[in-house]
């Protein structure tokens, strides 16, 4: 089939099933579209999101989606789309979407290559979900696989993947409104060093673990700045009160790109203390990429997929054991008590992002996987 495309100077037609679209994914899809005839099939409320994004150069189809028993998502129009339309390759978004299995069986019925793009590194998580293991192995062993990093690659190989291509997860932060944000938060941080947590306030992200670790650090004149929103926020506020912590600030709202980059810039170390909790985990943790792109030292845990790739131990930060309050506190003290180390780690973060986590590499990993199925 590859000779056919070369002979007639044609691009292979690729259907990419993705649950939704975000602004940080657009450069990836745009680069892929230069090499293949890419159509995005989106499911989860993406029609609303599309109105806020500049995606004029991309082919996008929104397929309606509903939930069975208010839990299990499924897009029935996808069946019609895949059976009656022409394409050369299907890429499906991870193994915990029902659409992945629809696309796999239809691709085999139509004798078309099937590719899995996966961030997952430890799923199924719930005990009852283990019954899906034989189906997962069947799909992985009979698909070409793309992993975002070391942990997802290990997971796919354990399921029997024959070959796994790497398409590193990418998201870059941009510093906007720095003077405005400075004016807003300098009265809060004053002359203190800042530990920044910027993510959803949910249990598996581990904000409570960070708060407990902060209560144990030895470095003086440090502020813990927590930014984000979520159902765990009352627990977080209660814990801060129980520990009688003074040097904390909680900005209880979603932080968008207009402020996120400036907060990274004004912080001294970024922490994502994710855990395995409530059968959930951080498959990647793109805020690590974003903080690193601004030049910040990173601390995260072994329960964060991206930490195994973005953090080079002792070079640009530390990866610690999840739920280990003492180890997290020690890592914080190492960075905050050593100005030269902190600066060196920040510079290393920028270099790592610049050389290893680019949209060009992200797109090329997918293109290589596509080419392997048609040549």
MOLINKA-V276087 format. One record per pair of residues at least 12 apart in sequence whose C-alpha atoms are under 10 Angstrom apart, sorted by the first residue. I is the first residue (numbers start at 1). J is the second residue. Records with the same first field share a line. If there is no record, write none. Layout:
I=J ; J
//
This chain:
1=88 ; 371 ; 373 ; 374 ; 375
2=371 ; 372 ; 373 ; 374 ; 375
3=374 ; 375
4=374 ; 375
5=374 ; 375
6=375
10=35 ; 36 ; 37
11=33 ; 34 ; 35 ; 36 ; 37 ; 38 ; 88
12=35 ; 36 ; 37 ; 38 ; 87 ; 88 ; 89 ; 370 ; 371 ; 374
13=33 ; 36 ; 37 ; 38 ; 39 ; 86 ; 87 ; 88 ; 89 ; 90
14=32 ; 33 ; 36 ; 37 ; 38 ; 39 ; 40 ; 86 ; 87 ; 88 ; 89 ; 90 ; 91 ; 113 ; 370
15=37 ; 38 ; 39 ; 40 ; 41 ; 59 ; 60 ; 61 ; 82 ; 86 ; 87 ; 88 ; 89 ; 90 ; 91 ; 92 ; 103 ; 114
16=29 ; 38 ; 39 ; 40 ; 41 ; 42 ; 60 ; 89 ; 90 ; 91 ; 92 ; 93 ; 115 ; 116 ; 117
17=39 ; 40 ; 41 ; 42 ; 43 ; 61 ; 78 ; 90 ; 91 ; 92 ; 93 ; 94 ; 97 ; 99 ; 100 ; 103 ; 116 ; 117
18=40 ; 41 ; 42 ; 43 ; 44 ; 46 ; 91 ; 92 ; 93 ; 94 ; 97 ; 99 ; 100 ; 117
19=40 ; 41 ; 42 ; 43 ; 44 ; 45 ; 46 ; 62 ; 65 ; 92 ; 93 ; 94 ; 97 ; 99
20=40 ; 41 ; 42 ; 43 ; 44 ; 45 ; 46 ; 47 ; 49 ; 50 ; 62 ; 93
21=40 ; 41 ; 42 ; 43 ; 44 ; 45 ; 46 ; 47 ; 49 ; 50 ; 53 ; 55 ; 60
22=46 ; 49 ; 50 ; 52 ; 53
23=49 ; 50 ; 52 ; 53 ; 54 ; 55 ; 171 ; 257
24=170 ; 171 ; 172 ; 173 ; 286 ; 359
25=169 ; 170 ; 171 ; 359
26=53 ; 54 ; 55 ; 57 ; 58 ; 359
27=55 ; 170 ; 171 ; 358 ; 359 ; 360 ; 362 ; 363
28=169 ; 170 ; 171 ; 358 ; 359 ; 360 ; 361 ; 362 ; 363 ; 364 ; 366
29=55 ; 57 ; 58 ; 59 ; 359 ; 362 ; 363
30=55 ; 57 ; 58 ; 59 ; 359 ; 363
31=359 ; 360 ; 361 ; 362 ; 363 ; 364 ; 367
32=359 ; 360 ; 362 ; 363 ; 364 ; 365 ; 366 ; 367
33=57 ; 58 ; 59 ; 363 ; 367
34=363
35=363 ; 364 ; 367
36=367 ; 370 ; 371
37=58 ; 59 ; 87 ; 88
38=58 ; 59 ; 60 ; 87 ; 89
39=58 ; 59 ; 60 ; 61 ; 87 ; 90
40=58 ; 59 ; 60 ; 61 ; 62 ; 91
41=59 ; 60 ; 61 ; 62 ; 63 ; 78 ; 81 ; 91 ; 92
42=60 ; 61 ; 62 ; 63 ; 64 ; 65 ; 75 ; 78
43=61 ; 62 ; 63 ; 64 ; 65 ; 66 ; 73 ; 74 ; 75 ; 77 ; 78 ; 99
44=62 ; 63 ; 64 ; 65 ; 66 ; 73 ; 74 ; 75
45=62 ; 63 ; 64 ; 65
46=60 ; 61 ; 62 ; 63 ; 64
47=60 ; 61 ; 62 ; 63 ; 64
50=62
61=81
62=77 ; 78
63=75 ; 76 ; 77 ; 78 ; 81
64=76 ; 77 ; 78
65=77 ; 78
72=96 ; 97 ; 98
73=96 ; 97 ; 98 ; 99
74=97 ; 98 ; 99 ; 102
75=98 ; 99 ; 102
76=99 ; 102
78=99 ; 102 ; 103
79=99 ; 102 ; 103 ; 106
82=102 ; 103 ; 106 ; 107 ; 110
83=103 ; 106 ; 107 ; 109 ; 110
86=110
87=107 ; 112 ; 113
88=107 ; 110 ; 111 ; 112 ; 113 ; 114 ; 370 ; 373 ; 374
89=107 ; 111 ; 112 ; 113 ; 114 ; 115 ; 370 ; 371 ; 373 ; 374
90=103 ; 104 ; 106 ; 107 ; 112 ; 113 ; 114 ; 115 ; 116 ; 143 ; 370
91=103 ; 104 ; 113 ; 114 ; 115 ; 116 ; 117 ; 143 ; 144 ; 145 ; 146 ; 366 ; 369 ; 370
92=104 ; 114 ; 115 ; 116 ; 117 ; 118 ; 145 ; 146
93=115 ; 116 ; 117 ; 118 ; 119 ; 146
94=115 ; 116 ; 117 ; 118 ; 119 ; 120 ; 145 ; 146 ; 147
95=116 ; 117 ; 118 ; 119 ; 120 ; 123 ; 124 ; 136 ; 139 ; 140
96=118 ; 120 ; 123 ; 124 ; 136
100=114 ; 115 ; 116 ; 117 ; 139
101=135 ; 136 ; 139
103=115
104=116 ; 138 ; 139 ; 140 ; 142 ; 143
105=139
107=143
108=142 ; 143
112=373 ; 374
113=142 ; 143 ; 144 ; 370 ; 372 ; 373 ; 374
114=139 ; 140 ; 142 ; 143 ; 144 ; 145 ; 370 ; 373
115=139 ; 140 ; 142 ; 143 ; 144 ; 145 ; 146 ; 366 ; 369 ; 370 ; 373
116=139 ; 140 ; 142 ; 143 ; 144 ; 145 ; 146 ; 147 ; 156 ; 164 ; 369
117=144 ; 145 ; 146 ; 147 ; 148 ; 152 ; 164 ; 165 ; 166 ; 167 ; 366 ; 369
118=145 ; 146 ; 147 ; 148 ; 149 ; 152 ; 153 ; 155 ; 156 ; 166 ; 167 ; 283
119=146 ; 147 ; 148 ; 149 ; 150 ; 151 ; 152 ; 153 ; 155 ; 156 ; 167 ; 168 ; 169 ; 282 ; 283 ; 284 ; 305 ; 306
120=147 ; 148 ; 149 ; 151 ; 152 ; 153 ; 155 ; 156 ; 281 ; 282 ; 283 ; 284 ; 305
121=147 ; 148 ; 149 ; 150 ; 151 ; 152 ; 153 ; 154 ; 155 ; 156 ; 281 ; 282 ; 283 ; 284 ; 303 ; 304 ; 305
122=151 ; 152 ; 154 ; 155 ; 156 ; 276 ; 280 ; 281 ; 283 ; 303 ; 305
123=136 ; 155 ; 279 ; 280 ; 281 ; 283
124=136 ; 279 ; 280
125=276 ; 278 ; 279 ; 280 ; 281
126=278 ; 279 ; 280
127=279
133=159
134=159
136=156 ; 159 ; 160
137=156 ; 157 ; 158 ; 159 ; 160 ; 161
138=159 ; 160 ; 161
139=159 ; 160 ; 161
140=156 ; 157 ; 158 ; 159 ; 160 ; 161 ; 162 ; 163
141=156 ; 157 ; 159 ; 160 ; 161 ; 162 ; 163
142=160 ; 161 ; 162
143=161 ; 162 ; 163 ; 164 ; 373
144=161 ; 162 ; 163 ; 164 ; 165 ; 369 ; 370 ; 372 ; 373
145=157 ; 161 ; 162 ; 163 ; 164 ; 165 ; 166 ; 366 ; 369 ; 370
146=161 ; 163 ; 164 ; 165 ; 166 ; 167 ; 168 ; 365 ; 366 ; 368 ; 369 ; 370
147=164 ; 165 ; 166 ; 167 ; 168 ; 169 ; 365 ; 366
148=164 ; 165 ; 166 ; 167 ; 168 ; 169 ; 170 ; 283 ; 284 ; 305 ; 306 ; 309 ; 362 ; 365
149=165 ; 166 ; 167 ; 168 ; 169 ; 283 ; 284 ; 305 ; 306 ; 307 ; 308 ; 309 ; 310
150=166 ; 168 ; 305 ; 306 ; 307 ; 308 ; 309
151=283 ; 284 ; 302 ; 304 ; 305 ; 306 ; 307 ; 308 ; 309
152=164 ; 166 ; 283 ; 284 ; 305 ; 306
153=165 ; 166
163=369 ; 372
164=365 ; 369
165=364 ; 365 ; 366 ; 367 ; 368 ; 369 ; 370 ; 372
166=361 ; 362 ; 363 ; 364 ; 365 ; 366 ; 368 ; 369
167=357 ; 358 ; 359 ; 360 ; 361 ; 362 ; 363 ; 364 ; 365 ; 366 ; 367 ; 368 ; 369
168=284 ; 306 ; 309 ; 310 ; 356 ; 357 ; 358 ; 359 ; 360 ; 361 ; 362 ; 363 ; 364 ; 365 ; 366
169=284 ; 285 ; 286 ; 289 ; 306 ; 309 ; 310 ; 356 ; 357 ; 358 ; 359 ; 361 ; 362 ; 363
170=284 ; 286 ; 287 ; 288 ; 289 ; 290 ; 353 ; 356 ; 357 ; 358 ; 359 ; 360 ; 361 ; 362
171=285 ; 286 ; 287 ; 288 ; 289 ; 290 ; 291 ; 292 ; 293 ; 353 ; 357 ; 358 ; 359
172=261 ; 286 ; 287 ; 288 ; 289 ; 290 ; 291 ; 292 ; 293 ; 294 ; 353 ; 354 ; 357 ; 358 ; 359
173=257 ; 258 ; 259 ; 260 ; 261 ; 262 ; 264 ; 265 ; 287 ; 289 ; 290 ; 291 ; 292 ; 293 ; 294
174=257 ; 258 ; 259 ; 260 ; 261 ; 262 ; 264 ; 265 ; 290 ; 291 ; 293 ; 294
175=257 ; 258 ; 259 ; 260 ; 261 ; 262 ; 263 ; 264 ; 265 ; 294
176=257 ; 258 ; 259 ; 260 ; 261 ; 262 ; 263
177=258 ; 259 ; 260 ; 261 ; 262
178=258 ; 259 ; 260 ; 261 ; 262 ; 263 ; 265 ; 266
179=262
180=259 ; 262
181=258 ; 259 ; 260 ; 261 ; 262 ; 263 ; 266
182=262 ; 263 ; 265 ; 266
185=249 ; 263 ; 266
186=266
188=223 ; 225 ; 247 ; 248 ; 249
189=221 ; 222 ; 223 ; 224 ; 225 ; 247 ; 248 ; 249 ; 266 ; 267
190=221 ; 223
191=221 ; 222 ; 223
192=220 ; 221 ; 222 ; 223 ; 224 ; 247 ; 267 ; 268
193=219 ; 220 ; 221 ; 222 ; 223 ; 224 ; 266 ; 267 ; 268 ; 269 ; 336 ; 337
194=221 ; 222 ; 223 ; 224 ; 225 ; 247 ; 248 ; 263 ; 264 ; 266 ; 267 ; 268 ; 269 ; 270 ; 336
195=210 ; 214 ; 222 ; 223 ; 224 ; 225 ; 226 ; 248 ; 264 ; 266 ; 267 ; 268 ; 269 ; 270 ; 271 ; 332 ; 336
196=223 ; 224 ; 225 ; 226 ; 227 ; 249 ; 263 ; 264 ; 266 ; 267 ; 268 ; 269 ; 270 ; 271 ; 272 ; 291 ; 298
197=210 ; 211 ; 224 ; 225 ; 226 ; 227 ; 228 ; 250 ; 263 ; 264 ; 267 ; 269 ; 270 ; 271 ; 272 ; 273 ; 287
198=225 ; 226 ; 227 ; 228 ; 229 ; 251 ; 254 ; 255 ; 260 ; 263 ; 264 ; 270 ; 271 ; 272 ; 287 ; 288 ; 291
199=226 ; 227 ; 228 ; 229 ; 230 ; 253 ; 254 ; 255 ; 271 ; 272 ; 285 ; 286 ; 287
200=226 ; 227 ; 228 ; 229 ; 230 ; 231 ; 232 ; 233 ; 252 ; 253 ; 254 ; 255
201=226 ; 227 ; 228 ; 229 ; 230 ; 231 ; 232 ; 233 ; 234 ; 235 ; 236 ; 252 ; 253 ; 254
202=228 ; 229 ; 230 ; 231 ; 232 ; 233 ; 235 ; 236 ; 274 ; 277
203=230 ; 231 ; 232 ; 233 ; 235 ; 236 ; 274 ; 275 ; 276 ; 277 ; 278 ; 280 ; 281
204=232 ; 273 ; 274 ; 275 ; 276 ; 277 ; 278 ; 279 ; 280 ; 281 ; 282 ; 303
205=232 ; 272 ; 273 ; 274 ; 275 ; 276 ; 277 ; 280 ; 281 ; 282 ; 285 ; 303 ; 304
206=232 ; 236 ; 272 ; 273 ; 274 ; 275 ; 276 ; 277 ; 301 ; 322 ; 323
207=226 ; 232 ; 233 ; 235 ; 236 ; 271 ; 272 ; 273 ; 274 ; 275
208=232 ; 233 ; 235 ; 236 ; 237 ; 238 ; 239 ; 240 ; 273 ; 323 ; 325
209=236 ; 273 ; 274 ; 275 ; 322 ; 323 ; 324 ; 325 ; 326 ; 328 ; 329
210=224 ; 226 ; 271 ; 272 ; 273 ; 274 ; 323 ; 324 ; 325 ; 328 ; 329 ; 332
211=224 ; 226 ; 236 ; 237 ; 239 ; 240 ; 243 ; 245 ; 248 ; 273 ; 325 ; 329
212=239 ; 240 ; 243 ; 245 ; 324 ; 325 ; 326 ; 328 ; 329
213=323 ; 324 ; 325 ; 326 ; 327 ; 328 ; 329 ; 330 ; 331 ; 332
214=245 ; 247 ; 248 ; 325 ; 326 ; 328 ; 329 ; 330 ; 332 ; 333
215=240 ; 243 ; 244 ; 245 ; 246 ; 247 ; 325 ; 329
216=325 ; 326 ; 328 ; 329 ; 330 ; 332 ; 333
217=326 ; 328 ; 329 ; 330 ; 331 ; 332 ; 333 ; 334 ; 336
218=329 ; 330 ; 332 ; 333 ; 334 ; 336 ; 337
219=329 ; 332 ; 333 ; 334 ; 335 ; 336 ; 337 ; 338
220=333 ; 336 ; 337
221=247 ; 336
222=247 ; 248 ; 268 ; 336
223=246 ; 247 ; 248 ; 249 ; 267 ; 268
224=245 ; 246 ; 247 ; 248 ; 249 ; 250 ; 267
225=247 ; 248 ; 249 ; 250 ; 251 ; 263 ; 267 ; 270
226=248 ; 249 ; 250 ; 251 ; 252 ; 253
227=249 ; 250 ; 251 ; 252 ; 253 ; 254 ; 255 ; 260 ; 263
228=250 ; 251 ; 252 ; 253 ; 254 ; 255 ; 256
229=250 ; 251 ; 252 ; 253 ; 254 ; 255
230=252 ; 253 ; 254
233=250 ; 252
236=250
237=249 ; 250
260=287 ; 290 ; 291
261=290 ; 291 ; 293 ; 294
262=294
263=291 ; 294
264=287 ; 290 ; 291 ; 292 ; 293 ; 294 ; 295 ; 296
265=291 ; 293 ; 294 ; 295 ; 296
266=294 ; 296
267=291 ; 296 ; 297
268=295 ; 296 ; 297 ; 298 ; 335 ; 336 ; 339 ; 342 ; 343 ; 346
269=291 ; 292 ; 295 ; 296 ; 297 ; 298 ; 299 ; 317 ; 332 ; 335 ; 336 ; 342 ; 345 ; 346
270=287 ; 288 ; 290 ; 291 ; 292 ; 296 ; 297 ; 298 ; 299 ; 300 ; 317 ; 332
271=287 ; 288 ; 291 ; 296 ; 297 ; 298 ; 299 ; 300 ; 301 ; 317 ; 318 ; 319 ; 328 ; 332
272=285 ; 287 ; 288 ; 298 ; 299 ; 300 ; 301 ; 303 ; 304 ; 307 ; 319
273=299 ; 300 ; 301 ; 302 ; 303 ; 304 ; 319 ; 320 ; 321 ; 322 ; 323 ; 324 ; 325 ; 328
274=300 ; 301 ; 302 ; 303 ; 304 ; 305 ; 307 ; 321 ; 322 ; 323
275=300 ; 301 ; 302 ; 303 ; 304 ; 321 ; 322 ; 323 ; 324
276=302 ; 303 ; 304 ; 322 ; 323
277=303 ; 323
280=303
281=303 ; 304 ; 305
282=301 ; 302 ; 303 ; 304 ; 305 ; 306 ; 307
283=303 ; 304 ; 305 ; 306 ; 307
284=303 ; 304 ; 305 ; 306 ; 307 ; 308 ; 309 ; 310
285=300 ; 304 ; 305 ; 306 ; 307 ; 310
286=304 ; 305 ; 306 ; 307 ; 310
287=306
288=300 ; 304 ; 306 ; 307 ; 310 ; 311 ; 349 ; 353
289=306 ; 307 ; 309 ; 310 ; 311 ; 349 ; 350 ; 352 ; 353 ; 357
290=349 ; 350 ; 353
291=346 ; 349 ; 350 ; 353
292=310 ; 311 ; 316 ; 317 ; 345 ; 346 ; 347 ; 348 ; 349 ; 350 ; 351 ; 352 ; 353 ; 354
293=346 ; 347 ; 348 ; 349 ; 350 ; 351 ; 352 ; 353 ; 354 ; 357
294=346 ; 347 ; 349 ; 350 ; 353
295=316 ; 343 ; 344 ; 345 ; 346 ; 347 ; 348 ; 349 ; 350 ; 351 ; 352 ; 353
296=316 ; 317 ; 342 ; 343 ; 344 ; 345 ; 346 ; 347 ; 348 ; 349 ; 350
297=311 ; 314 ; 315 ; 316 ; 317 ; 318 ; 335 ; 336 ; 341 ; 342 ; 343 ; 344 ; 345 ; 346 ; 347 ; 348 ; 349 ; 350
298=310 ; 311 ; 312 ; 313 ; 314 ; 315 ; 316 ; 317 ; 318 ; 319 ; 331 ; 332 ; 335 ; 342 ; 345 ; 346 ; 349
299=311 ; 313 ; 316 ; 317 ; 318 ; 319 ; 320 ; 328 ; 331 ; 332 ; 335
300=317 ; 318 ; 319 ; 320 ; 321 ; 322 ; 328 ; 331
301=318 ; 319 ; 320 ; 321 ; 322 ; 323 ; 324 ; 328
302=319 ; 320 ; 321 ; 322 ; 323
303=319 ; 320 ; 321 ; 322 ; 323
304=319 ; 322
307=319 ; 320
309=352 ; 356 ; 357
310=349 ; 352 ; 353 ; 356 ; 357
311=348 ; 349 ; 352
312=345 ; 348 ; 349 ; 352
314=331 ; 334 ; 335 ; 341 ; 345
315=341 ; 342 ; 344 ; 345 ; 346 ; 347 ; 348 ; 349 ; 352
316=335 ; 341 ; 342 ; 343 ; 344 ; 345 ; 346 ; 347 ; 348 ; 349 ; 350 ; 351 ; 352
317=331 ; 332 ; 334 ; 335 ; 341 ; 342 ; 344 ; 345 ; 346 ; 348 ; 349
318=331 ; 332 ; 334 ; 335 ; 345
319=331
//
